[in-house]
Amino acid sequence: MNIYTEMNPNPLVQYLNKPAEQFTKADLIRYIEDHDIAMVNFRYGGWDGRLKTLNFVINSKQHLDELLTFGERVDGSSLFPFIEAGSSDLYVIPRYKTAFVNPFSEVPTIDILCSYYNKDGDPLDGSPQYILKKAHDVLKEKTGMTMYAMGELEYYIISEKEELFPATDQKGYHEAEPFSKWGNFRREAMLAIAEAGGVIKYGHSEVGNFTVDNLEYEQNEIEFLPDDIESAADQLMVAKWIIRTLAYKHGVTVTFAPKITVGKAGSGLHVHTKLVKDGHNMLVKNRKLTKEAKKLIAGFLDLAPSITAFGNLNPTSYFRLVPHQEAPTNICWGDRNRSVLVRVPLGWTGKLNMAQNANPLEEQKPVAPPDKQTIEYRAADGSADIYTLMASLAVAVRHGFEMKDALEYADKTYVDVDIFKDDKIANELKHLPASCWESAGSLEKQKDILLKYGVFTEGILNGIIEYHKSYNDKNLRKEVKNNPEEVMKLVERYFHCG
């Protein structure tokens, strides 16, 4: 056992005694042989944000070798609305580092995430996963830094009302049993995600809880640790699949929808980010934000109107992005401020002897500051296409480094007040789009930033613009403002988004 695999919950990592990034085809074949694995599932995301599945029975060692080498073909036009049926045949090729033991299959099964390739054997230019890879590669080339990210995955569990120890309405933050009813579910999901390769930070109950008729709604969150932005996206995709499948196993419903009902907390998908070079976090130096950090912030803010086209994919997304909630509406940033679009959370930049202070028996020793500072983008939600959302954030960072006035722009958009309580400042700031229609218009205006260096393609961006315009929701929030029944019809329509 080595330091990189010791205590790792992924059984493949434990058995092969190497990090997942080093998995080879021979490693997977050895594990499959030694553990009597009978099936392999290929997994890949569609435009609806869900993992798709292609099942294989292993017929022989030669068959397994060919499967892992050559992949299989699929119908791309049934997976992506932007691919025409006349040229829709695609290959799906497994990425060995993503392999994990399926936690639900009664038959011993290995699941592997796949990449899409076109008829010529080249990566599919318009594949969300490949767009993210291109965005990250360009960022690394232009800045010399690797981008790390972690998601905060919020979800609601809906079950029959429990009479004992009722939760307090909208007061569920970090609540514990018996007032929180689904802690065991959350812990079971966390363990399954970790065994599938997800690097988890923690889990807890969230603010939202309420009862409607005889149904109880309880909000929970699972937050990840920073990983390279491509792996972070893979982990979120697998996690959403695990949470939903586990809910089905328990006979309850789970939703990641941004709007759950009128007047209650919706679910977001906050993304924390950092930039790493030579193993060091480039966001802080001498416990202060660096120029690199402010350029990242400037890029996020400047491209924010377009990022909604990837992170907020249906009309109910914009019912969550309203004033006087923790969801942001104004384009600004601040320290530890949950009313802003981009937040700089606590980063262990104060006194570091807290553990000794809390534990007087501990010997006081000099402590090096941890490398934990992140910068959080707060507008996205569970409807997001995770790969293109992460890609747009990587593009935004690169854009921030190319902006001539990035540092001045960051200084100008900094706020240190609750902007929902300060109308003067709020009115001076730019606003996020208020509908899919406005999001499409923002993307049209900023297309060149996303097309630069060939990261996104014209066809994909045009398809996304038309996708958002098709909702025709420019005035929808006003039209249903005083009509909760119509709002609930929309909630039900997009209940299982993402």
RAPEWO-V431202 format. One record per residue. N is the residue number from 1. PHI is phi in radians with two decimals (* if undefined). BURIAL is I if it has 24 or more other ideal C-beta (glycine too) atoms within 12 Angstrom, else O. Layout:
N_PHI_BURIAL ; N_PHI_BURIAL
This chain:
1_*_O ; 2_-2.05_O ; 3_-1.07_O ; 4_-1.46_O ; 5_-2.04_O ; 6_-1.04_O ; 7_1.21_O ; 8_-1.19_I ; 9_-1.33_I ; 10_-1.29_I ; 11_-1.08_I ; 12_-1.20_I ; 13_-1.09_I ; 14_-1.08_O ; 15_-1.23_I ; 16_-1.44_I ; 17_1.00_O ; 18_-2.72_I ; 19_-1.08_I ; 20_-1.01_I ; 21_-1.06_O ; 22_-1.77_O ; 23_-1.06_I ; 24_-2.05_O ; 25_-1.05_I ; 26_-1.07_O ; 27_-1.07_I ; 28_-1.15_I ; 29_-1.11_I ; 30_-1.09_I ; 31_-1.09_I ; 32_-1.10_I ; 33_-1.15_O ; 34_-1.26_O ; 35_-2.02_O ; 36_0.91_O ; 37_-1.24_I ; 38_-1.75_O ; 39_-2.40_I ; 40_-2.24_I ; 41_-1.93_I ; 42_-1.51_I ; 43_-2.19_I ; 44_-2.78_I ; 45_-1.45_I ; 46_-1.80_I ; 47_-1.15_I ; 48_-1.36_I ; 49_1.50_I ; 50_-1.77_I ; 51_-1.32_I ; 52_-1.66_I ; 53_-2.38_I ; 54_-2.23_I ; 55_-1.71_O ; 56_-2.30_I ; 57_-1.52_O ; 58_-1.35_I ; 59_-1.57_O ; 60_-2.94_O ; 61_-1.12_O ; 62_-1.13_O ; 63_-1.08_O ; 64_-1.08_I ; 65_-1.05_O ; 66_-1.14_O ; 67_-1.07_I ; 68_-1.27_I ; 69_-1.53_O ; 70_-1.86_O ; 71_1.16_I ; 72_-2.62_I ; 73_-1.82_O ; 74_-2.43_I ; 75_-1.62_O ; 76_-1.16_I ; 77_-1.20_O ; 78_-1.51_O ; 79_-1.83_I ; 80_-2.29_I ; 81_-1.24_O ; 82_-1.67_I ; 83_-1.90_I ; 84_-1.39_O ; 85_-1.09_O ; 86_-1.20_O ; 87_-2.45_O ; 88_-1.75_O ; 89_-1.12_O ; 90_-2.28_I ; 91_-1.69_I ; 92_-2.01_I ; 93_-2.06_I ; 94_-1.22_I ; 95_-1.81_I ; 96_-1.01_I ; 97_-1.15_I ; 98_-1.64_I ; 99_-1.13_I ; 100_-2.67_I ; 101_-1.37_I ; 102_-1.09_I ; 103_-1.39_I ; 104_-2.01_I ; 105_-1.20_O ; 106_-1.23_O ; 107_-1.54_O ; 108_-0.97_I ; 109_-2.44_I ; 110_-1.86_I ; 111_-1.82_I ; 112_-2.42_I ; 113_-1.29_I ; 114_-2.14_I ; 115_-1.90_I ; 116_-1.62_I ; 117_-2.31_I ; 118_-1.51_I ; 119_-1.07_O ; 120_-1.57_O ; 121_1.48_O ; 122_-1.72_O ; 123_-0.96_I ; 124_-1.22_I ; 125_-0.96_I ; 126_-1.65_I ; 127_-1.21_I ; 128_-0.93_I ; 129_-1.15_I ; 130_-1.30_I ; 131_-1.04_I ; 132_-1.09_I ; 133_-1.06_I ; 134_-1.09_I ; 135_-1.06_I ; 136_-1.23_I ; 137_-1.06_I ; 138_-1.11_I ; 139_-1.05_I ; 140_-1.10_I ; 141_-1.15_O ; 142_-1.41_I ; 143_-2.04_I ; 144_1.33_O ; 145_-2.12_I ; 146_-1.68_I ; 147_-1.69_I ; 148_-1.90_I ; 149_-2.58_I ; 150_-2.58_I ; 151_-1.81_I ; 152_-1.86_I ; 153_-1.64_I ; 154_-1.70_I ; 155_-2.70_I ; 156_-1.89_I ; 157_-1.84_I ; 158_-2.00_I ; 159_-2.54_I ; 160_-1.15_O ; 161_-1.08_O ; 162_-1.83_O ; 163_-1.33_O ; 164_-1.36_O ; 165_0.85_O ; 166_-1.12_O ; 167_-1.27_I ; 168_-1.48_O ; 169_-0.94_O ; 170_1.03_I ; 171_-2.27_O ; 172_-1.58_I ; 173_-1.05_I ; 174_1.03_O ; 175_-1.16_I ; 176_-2.08_O ; 177_-1.04_O ; 178_-1.58_O ; 179_-1.29_O ; 180_-1.61_I ; 181_-1.70_I ; 182_-2.10_I ; 183_-1.11_I ; 184_-1.11_O ; 185_-1.03_I ; 186_-1.05_I ; 187_-1.17_O ; 188_-1.11_I ; 189_-1.12_I ; 190_-1.04_I ; 191_-1.14_O ; 192_-1.12_I ; 193_-1.12_I ; 194_-1.11_I ; 195_-1.19_I ; 196_-1.57_I ; 197_1.88_I ; 198_-1.27_I ; 199_-1.74_I ; 200_-1.68_I ; 201_-1.53_I ; 202_-2.95_O ; 203_-2.41_I ; 204_-2.88_I ; 205_-1.33_I ; 206_-1.92_I ; 207_-0.99_I ; 208_-1.26_I ; 209_-2.74_I ; 210_-2.92_I ; 211_-2.16_I ; 212_-2.23_O ; 213_0.96_O ; 214_-1.95_O ; 215_-1.93_O ; 216_-1.89_I ; 217_-1.90_I ; 218_-2.21_I ; 219_-1.63_I ; 220_-2.31_I ; 221_-2.51_I ; 222_-2.10_I ; 223_-1.99_I ; 224_-1.75_I ; 225_-1.56_I ; 226_-1.07_I ; 227_-2.47_I ; 228_-0.97_I ; 229_-1.06_I ; 230_-1.26_I ; 231_-1.17_I ; 232_-1.05_I ; 233_-1.15_I ; 234_-0.98_I ; 235_-1.12_I ; 236_-1.16_I ; 237_-1.06_I ; 238_-1.14_I ; 239_-1.09_I ; 240_-1.11_I ; 241_-1.11_I ; 242_-1.11_I ; 243_-1.09_I ; 244_-1.16_I ; 245_-1.16_I ; 246_-1.14_I ; 247_-1.08_I ; 248_-1.07_O ; 249_-1.08_O ; 250_-1.51_O ; 251_1.31_O ; 252_-2.20_I ; 253_-1.85_I ; 254_-2.16_I ; 255_-2.43_I ; 256_-1.81_I ; 257_-1.04_I ; 258_-1.21_I ; 259_-2.12_I ; 260_-1.89_I ; 261_-2.99_I ; 262_-1.30_I ; 263_1.37_O ; 264_-2.09_I ; 265_-1.09_I ; 266_-1.52_I ; 267_-1.90_I ; 268_-1.87_I ; 269_-2.31_I ; 270_-1.21_I ; 271_-2.14_I ; 272_-1.61_I ; 273_-2.37_I ; 274_-2.69_I ; 275_-2.00_I ; 276_-2.17_I ; 277_-2.41_O ; 278_0.91_O ; 279_1.41_O ; 280_-1.94_O ; 281_-1.28_I ; 282_-1.54_I ; 283_-1.46_I ; 284_-2.33_I ; 285_-2.57_O ; 286_0.91_O ; 287_1.14_O ; 288_-2.25_O ; 289_-1.09_I ; 290_-1.58_I ; 291_-1.07_O ; 292_-1.06_I ; 293_-1.10_I ; 294_-1.23_I ; 295_-1.19_I ; 296_-1.03_I ; 297_-1.05_I ; 298_-1.05_I ; 299_-1.12_I ; 300_-1.00_I ; 301_-1.20_I ; 302_-1.18_I ; 303_-1.63_I ; 304_-0.89_I ; 305_-1.00_I ; 306_-1.42_I ; 307_-1.04_I ; 308_-1.07_I ; 309_-1.18_I ; 310_-1.92_I ; 311_-1.81_I ; 312_-2.48_I ; 313_-1.78_I ; 314_-2.59_I ; 315_-0.99_I ; 316_-1.23_I ; 317_-0.99_I ; 318_-1.55_I ; 319_-1.40_I ; 320_-1.43_I ; 321_-1.49_I ; 322_-2.23_I ; 323_-1.07_I ; 324_1.21_O ; 325_-2.13_I ; 326_-1.29_I ; 327_-1.28_I ; 328_-1.38_I ; 329_-2.26_I ; 330_-1.77_I ; 331_-1.57_I ; 332_-2.83_I ; 333_-2.47_I ; 334_-2.96_I ; 335_-1.52_I ; 336_0.96_O ; 337_-1.89_I ; 338_-1.49_I ; 339_-1.69_I ; 340_-1.77_I ; 341_-1.31_I ; 342_-2.06_I ; 343_-2.01_I ; 344_-1.80_I ; 345_-1.35_I ; 346_-0.89_O ; 347_-2.31_I ; 348_0.99_O ; 349_-1.85_O ; 350_-1.68_O ; 351_-1.13_O ; 352_-1.95_O ; 353_-1.71_O ; 354_-1.12_O ; 355_-1.12_O ; 356_-1.19_O ; 357_-1.15_O ; 358_-1.36_O ; 359_-2.29_O ; 360_-1.03_O ; 361_-1.31_O ; 362_-1.28_O ; 363_-1.25_O ; 364_-1.40_O ; 365_-2.28_O ; 366_-1.05_O ; 367_-2.09_O ; 368_-1.32_O ; 369_-1.15_O ; 370_-1.20_O ; 371_-1.68_I ; 372_-1.79_I ; 373_-1.06_I ; 374_-2.22_I ; 375_-2.19_I ; 376_-1.87_I ; 377_-1.70_I ; 378_-1.95_I ; 379_-1.58_I ; 380_-1.18_I ; 381_-2.49_I ; 382_-1.16_I ; 383_-1.37_I ; 384_-1.02_I ; 385_-1.44_I ; 386_-1.07_I ; 387_-1.17_I ; 388_-1.30_I ; 389_-1.07_I ; 390_-1.09_I ; 391_-1.11_I ; 392_-1.15_I ; 393_-1.19_I ; 394_-1.15_I ; 395_-1.08_I ; 396_-1.08_I ; 397_-1.13_I ; 398_-1.01_I ; 399_-1.09_I ; 400_-1.05_I ; 401_-1.28_I ; 402_-1.68_I ; 403_-1.24_I ; 404_-1.20_O ; 405_-1.92_O ; 406_-1.01_I ; 407_-1.19_I ; 408_-1.14_O ; 409_-1.11_I ; 410_-1.09_I ; 411_-1.10_O ; 412_-1.22_O ; 413_-1.77_I ; 414_-1.39_I ; 415_-2.30_I ; 416_-2.20_O ; 417_-2.27_O ; 418_-1.34_O ; 419_-1.19_I ; 420_-1.32_I ; 421_-1.94_O ; 422_-2.26_O ; 423_-1.08_O ; 424_-1.06_O ; 425_-1.19_O ; 426_-1.03_I ; 427_-1.27_O ; 428_-1.47_O ; 429_-1.64_I ; 430_-1.29_O ; 431_-2.01_I ; 432_-1.19_I ; 433_-0.96_I ; 434_-1.84_I ; 435_-2.88_I ; 436_-1.05_I ; 437_-1.05_I ; 438_-1.17_I ; 439_-1.07_I ; 440_-1.07_I ; 441_-1.10_O ; 442_-1.12_I ; 443_-1.13_I ; 444_-1.02_I ; 445_-1.26_O ; 446_-1.92_I ; 447_-0.94_I ; 448_-1.04_O ; 449_-1.12_I ; 450_-1.41_I ; 451_-1.39_I ; 452_-1.01_O ; 453_1.14_I ; 454_1.26_O ; 455_-1.22_I ; 456_-1.56_I ; 457_-1.92_I ; 458_-1.00_O ; 459_-1.09_O ; 460_-1.15_I ; 461_-1.12_I ; 462_-1.10_O ; 463_-1.12_I ; 464_-1.20_I ; 465_-1.07_I ; 466_-1.15_O ; 467_-1.01_I ; 468_-1.23_I ; 469_-1.13_I ; 470_-1.11_O ; 471_-1.26_I ; 472_0.83_O ; 473_-1.89_I ; 474_-0.93_O ; 475_-2.00_O ; 476_-1.11_I ; 477_-1.04_I ; 478_-1.20_O ; 479_-1.14_O ; 480_-1.92_I ; 481_-0.92_O ; 482_-1.89_O ; 483_-2.30_O ; 484_-1.04_O ; 485_-1.14_O ; 486_-1.21_O ; 487_-1.05_I ; 488_-1.18_O ; 489_-1.11_O ; 490_-1.18_I ; 491_-1.00_I ; 492_-1.12_O ; 493_-1.12_O ; 494_-1.93_I ; 495_-1.07_I ; 496_-1.89_I ; 497_-1.22_I ; 498_1.38_I
